[in-house]
Amino acid sequence: MVFPERFSNLPDYAFPRLRKLLDVHEPGGEPISMTIGEPRHPFPDWVGDVIAGSLAGFGRYPANDGTPGLQTAIARWIARRYGVNVSADRQIMALNGTREGLFNACMALCPERKGGRQPAVLMPNPFYQVYAVAALAVGAEPVYVAATEATGNLPDYTALPPDILDRTAIAYICSPANPQGAVADAAYWATLIALAERHDFRIFADECYSEIYRNAPPPGALAAAEANGAHPERVVIFHSLSKRSNMPGLRSGFVAGGPESIARMKQLRSYAGAPLPLPLQAVAERAWSDETHVDESRALYQEKYRIADEVMAGVPGYRGPEAGFFLWLPVEDGEAAALRLWREAGVRVLPGNYLARETAEGTPGADRIRVALVAEKEEMRRGLIRLRQTIYE
């Protein structure tokens, strides 16, 4: 039996890899999980009522692109949040979670060749693993660009050689960044958009953590594109209710961009997508229309930032995140630190190199651990205290 080679060099996904590392050992204390970015704040109390009032929708095939009500709610949210007006039916498509969209956008929009050569797909390193798999699936070359303290924890795509940039078809960017929590400011977006205009590539902006921040709302890619006079198809954005509304199990997000980009994604999705059931689309429509629950959840995360800053005060190299809900902590060896924390303290964290790829310059994140601030506040505090005592004292 012959199998395709294009995925043969992929490492195990981060969490199965972590289970192989840790689960052969007993925990050194009451287990506290700080690995996966699964929000554990309460989701809105009206969710059950909306589903109950929409139960008949389970008896119908759902709208593939999103119901008109959901598309309109998303368009209005984009206008409120970013000051950008988009067409609800031509520039928005509902997603069954943004991972689907981040993959299928590459399938729908990456050309087979660019300038007669293999296209390149740029991505930060470390990165959300779907970016690399999407690039490989379309026969493009994944180009891993270090996102470290030296680059402000965001990739410096301007430093790439012109030869790579000229065959770049897509550049993924995550802001706020997972895992570092760095935010692309207006100047960063302007520079990246100018680069994309010069070398004619699309920007895929993964903005799933946009509503979790310490001080100021992170700028958005669509607003930056409009402010900088970019081509209307230049930027495609991805958002989710998983983090914003504490509903990872709803599997609901959206993609927005230029009409031609969204039309191509809709065409692919009509063959290969899995639309959200209608009662869940009703929940999503309500969620994008309501900011009260988002404000309440953000306030909880801001309290968690303060707890983390307090517990980790004085740790060399500690910097609290600007946004998102991860700590990106310096250690000598991320894998060794994660194993030690589990065996000695019962705390589960993710080695930084599990989110990165090795390049000629090394593996960004090999000397880091990612710590998710998703648990209840006092449980999180206990986990951070144990972590500090085990690793830093």
C-alpha positions in Angstrom: 0.0 0.0 0.0 1.4 3.4 -1.0 0.8 6.5 1.2 1.5 10.1 0.5 4.9 11.5 1.6 4.0 15.1 2.2 3.0 14.6 5.8 5.6 11.9 6.6 8.0 14.3 8.5 5.3 15.9 10.7 6.0 15.4 14.4 3.2 14.1 16.7 0.6 16.8 17.5 1.6 18.6 20.7 -0.9 17.0 23.2 -0.4 13.3 22.2 3.3 14.0 22.4 2.9 15.5 25.8 0.9 12.5 27.0 3.7 10.2 25.8 6.2 12.3 27.9 4.2 12.6 31.1 1.7 9.8 31.4 4.2 7.0 32.2 5.0 8.9 35.4 2.9 9.5 38.5 2.2 13.1 39.4 4.1 14.6 42.3 1.0 16.2 43.8 -2.7 16.8 43.1 -2.8 17.3 39.3 -3.3 20.8 38.0 -3.6 21.0 34.2 -2.2 24.2 32.6 -1.6 22.9 29.1 -4.5 23.2 26.7 -6.0 26.6 25.9 -9.5 25.5 26.8 -11.4 28.4 28.4 -13.1 27.4 31.7 -14.9 30.6 32.5 -18.7 30.4 32.5 -20.3 30.7 29.1 -23.4 32.9 28.9 -26.3 31.6 30.9 -28.7 32.1 28.0 -27.1 29.5 25.8 -29.4 26.7 26.9 -32.5 28.8 26.4 -31.4 29.7 22.8 -30.8 26.0 22.0 -34.1 25.0 23.5 -35.9 27.6 21.5 -34.3 26.4 18.3 -34.5 22.6 18.7 -36.5 22.2 15.5 -33.4 23.3 13.6 -31.8 19.9 14.3 -34.4 18.5 11.8 -33.0 20.5 8.9 -29.8 20.7 7.0 -28.0 23.8 8.2 -27.0 26.8 6.1 -23.6 26.1 4.8 -22.3 29.7 4.7 -24.1 30.7 7.9 -27.7 31.9 8.3 -28.5 35.4 7.3 -29.0 36.3 10.9 -25.6 35.0 11.9 -23.8 36.6 9.0 -25.4 39.9 9.8 -24.5 39.7 13.5 -20.9 39.0 12.6 -20.8 41.9 10.2 -22.2 44.3 12.8 -19.6 43.0 15.3 -16.8 43.7 12.9 -18.2 47.2 12.4 -18.4 47.9 16.1 -15.1 46.3 17.0 -12.9 47.5 14.1 -14.9 50.3 12.4 -14.9 48.3 9.1 -18.1 47.7 7.1 -18.2 44.4 5.3 -21.0 42.7 3.3 -22.7 40.1 5.4 -23.5 37.7 2.5 -20.4 38.4 0.3 -17.6 38.9 2.7 -18.3 36.5 5.7 -18.6 32.8 6.0 -19.4 30.9 9.2 -17.0 28.2 10.2 -17.2 25.0 12.3 -14.3 26.3 14.4 -11.5 28.4 13.0 -9.1 25.5 12.6 -11.3 24.4 9.7 -11.1 27.9 8.1 -7.3 28.3 8.6 -6.8 25.0 6.7 -9.4 25.4 4.0 -8.5 29.0 3.2 -5.1 27.7 2.2 -6.7 24.9 0.1 -9.0 27.5 -1.6 -6.6 30.4 -2.1 -3.1 29.1 -2.5 -2.0 28.8 -6.1 -0.3 25.7 -7.5 2.6 27.8 -8.7 3.7 31.4 -8.2 5.9 32.9 -10.8 6.4 29.5 -12.2 7.8 28.1 -8.9 6.6 26.3 -5.8 4.7 28.7 -3.6 5.9 29.6 -0.1 3.6 29.9 2.9 5.1 32.0 5.7 4.3 31.3 9.4 5.7 32.3 12.8 7.8 29.8 14.7 6.5 28.7 17.2 3.0 28.4 15.6 -0.4 26.9 15.5 0.3 23.5 13.9 -2.5 23.7 11.3 -0.6 26.4 9.4 2.1 24.0 8.4 -0.2 21.1 7.6 -2.3 23.4 5.4 0.8 24.5 3.5 2.0 20.9 3.0 -1.5 19.8 1.9 -1.4 22.2 -1.1 2.2 21.4 -2.1 3.6 24.7 -0.8 6.8 25.1 1.1 6.2 26.1 4.8 8.7 28.8 5.7 9.2 29.0 9.5 10.1 32.5 10.7 11.4 32.9 14.2 9.1 34.9 16.6 11.3 35.5 19.6 12.1 38.3 22.0 14.6 39.6 19.5 11.7 40.2 17.0 9.1 41.3 19.6 7.7 37.8 19.7 6.2 38.3 16.2 7.8 37.1 12.9 9.9 39.6 11.0 8.8 38.7 7.4 10.6 41.8 6.1 14.0 40.1 6.9 13.3 37.3 4.4 15.2 37.2 1.1 13.4 38.7 -1.9 13.6 35.3 -3.6 11.3 33.8 -0.9 9.0 36.8 -0.7 8.5 36.8 -4.5 7.1 33.3 -4.4 5.2 33.8 -1.2 1.5 33.1 -1.6 0.3 33.4 2.0 1.6 34.7 5.3 0.0 33.5 8.5 0.1 35.8 11.5 -1.4 35.3 14.9 -2.2 38.4 16.9 -2.5 38.3 19.8 0.2 35.6 19.4 -0.2 32.1 20.7 1.9 31.3 22.7 3.7 34.6 23.5 0.7 37.0 23.9 2.4 39.6 21.7 0.2 42.1 19.8 0.8 43.4 16.3 0.4 47.1 16.6 -0.6 49.5 13.8 3.0 50.0 12.7 3.5 46.2 12.4 0.4 45.8 10.4 1.3 48.7 8.1 4.7 47.2 7.4 3.4 43.7 6.7 0.6 45.0 4.5 3.1 47.1 2.5 5.3 44.0 2.1 2.3 41.9 0.9 1.4 44.6 -1.6 4.9 44.7 -2.9 5.3 41.0 -3.3 1.6 40.2 -3.9 0.7 37.7 -1.2 -2.3 37.3 1.0 -2.3 37.7 4.8 -4.2 35.2 6.9 -4.8 36.9 10.2 -5.6 34.5 13.0 -7.2 36.8 15.6 -8.9 34.2 17.9 -7.5 35.8 21.1 -8.4 39.4 20.1 -10.9 39.9 23.0 -8.6 38.8 25.8 -6.2 41.6 26.6 -4.6 43.4 29.5 -5.1 47.1 28.6 -6.1 48.1 25.1 -8.0 46.2 22.4 -5.5 44.8 19.8 -5.7 46.4 16.4 -7.2 44.3 13.6 -5.9 43.3 10.2 -9.0 44.4 8.3 -8.9 47.9 9.7 -5.2 48.1 9.0 -5.7 47.0 5.4 -8.4 49.6 4.9 -6.3 52.3 6.6 -3.3 51.5 4.4 -5.2 51.3 1.1 -4.5 47.6 0.6 -6.0 45.5 -2.2 -9.5 44.4 -1.1 -8.4 40.7 -1.3 -5.2 41.2 0.6 -6.3 40.2 4.1 -8.4 37.3 5.4 -9.3 37.3 9.1 -10.3 34.4 11.3 -12.3 34.7 14.6 -13.8 32.2 17.1 -16.3 32.1 19.9 -14.1 29.5 21.7 -11.9 32.1 23.5 -14.1 35.2 23.2 -17.2 33.6 24.6 -15.8 30.6 26.5 -17.6 28.1 24.2 -14.8 25.9 22.7 -17.4 23.0 22.4 -19.7 25.1 20.2 -17.2 24.9 17.4 -18.2 28.2 15.9 -16.1 30.9 14.2 -16.0 32.9 11.0 -13.8 34.0 8.2 -14.0 37.4 6.6 -12.2 38.9 3.6 -12.6 40.1 0.1 -15.6 38.9 -1.9 -13.5 36.8 -4.3 -11.6 35.1 -1.5 -14.8 34.3 0.4 -16.6 33.1 -2.8 -13.7 30.6 -3.4 -13.8 29.4 0.2 -17.6 29.0 0.0 -17.3 26.9 -3.2 -14.8 24.6 -1.5 -16.9 24.4 1.7 -20.0 23.3 -0.3 -18.1 20.1 -1.1 -15.9 19.6 1.9 -17.3 21.5 4.9 -19.3 20.6 7.9 -21.7 23.5 8.7 -22.8 24.3 12.2 -26.2 22.9 13.2 -28.9 25.6 13.1 -29.6 25.7 16.9 -25.8 26.3 17.4 -25.9 29.0 14.7 -28.6 30.6 16.7 -26.4 30.6 19.8 -23.5 32.1 17.7 -25.8 34.8 16.4 -26.7 35.8 20.0 -23.1 35.6 21.1 -21.7 38.0 18.4 -24.5 40.4 19.4 -23.7 40.5 23.1 -20.6 42.1 24.7 -21.6 41.8 28.4 -20.4 38.2 28.8 -17.2 39.1 26.9 -16.5 42.1 29.2 -17.1 39.9 32.3 -14.7 37.2 31.1 -12.0 39.7 30.1 -12.2 41.2 33.6 -11.5 37.7 35.0 -8.5 37.3 32.8 -7.2 40.7 33.8 -7.4 39.5 37.4 -5.4 36.4 36.4 -2.7 38.6 34.8 -2.4 40.4 38.2 -2.1 37.0 40.0 0.5 35.8 37.6 2.5 39.0 37.9 2.4 38.7 41.7 3.4 35.1 41.9 6.1 35.3 39.2 7.5 38.7 40.4 11.3 38.6 40.4 11.6 35.5 38.1 14.4 36.3 35.6 13.0 36.9 32.2 9.3 36.8 33.2 7.1 39.1 31.2 3.3 39.0 31.6 1.4 38.7 28.3 -0.1 41.8 26.6 -3.1 39.6 25.6 -4.3 36.1 25.3 -4.2 33.6 28.2 -0.8 32.0 28.1 2.5 32.6 30.0 5.6 31.9 27.9 8.1 31.2 30.6 11.9 30.9 30.2 13.6 27.7 31.4 16.8 25.9 30.6 15.0 23.0 28.7 11.3 23.1 28.1 10.8 19.3 27.9 12.9 18.6 31.0 11.0 21.4 32.9 7.6 20.0 31.9 8.6 16.5 33.1 10.0 17.8 36.3 6.9 19.8 37.1 4.7 16.8 36.6 6.8 14.4 38.5 7.6 16.7 41.4 4.6 19.0 41.6 1.7 17.5 39.6 1.5 20.5 37.3 1.1 19.9 33.6 2.5 22.5 31.2 3.5 22.3 27.5 7.1 22.3 26.4 7.7 25.2 24.0 9.4 23.2 21.4 6.2 21.2 20.9 4.8 24.3 19.2 7.8 24.9 17.0 9.9 23.4 14.2 13.7 23.1 14.1 15.4 25.3 11.6 19.0 26.1 10.7 18.9 28.7 13.5 17.6 26.3 16.1 14.2 25.6 17.6 12.4 28.7 19.0 10.7 27.8 22.3 13.1 24.9 23.2 14.0 27.0 26.3 10.3 27.8 27.2 7.2 26.3 28.6 3.7 27.4 27.8 1.3 27.8 30.8 -2.4 28.3 30.2 -4.2 30.6 32.6 -7.6 29.0 32.1 -8.3 27.3 35.4 -10.3 28.9 38.3 -8.3 31.7 39.9 -7.3 29.9 43.1 -6.4 26.7 41.3 -4.3 28.7 38.9 -2.6 30.5 41.7 -1.7 27.1 43.3 -0.4 25.8 40.1 1.8 28.9 39.5 3.1 28.8 43.1 4.1 25.1 42.7 5.7 25.9 39.3 7.7 28.8 40.8 8.9 26.7 43.7 9.8 23.7 41.5 11.6 25.5 38.6 12.8 28.8 39.9 13.6 28.4 43.6 
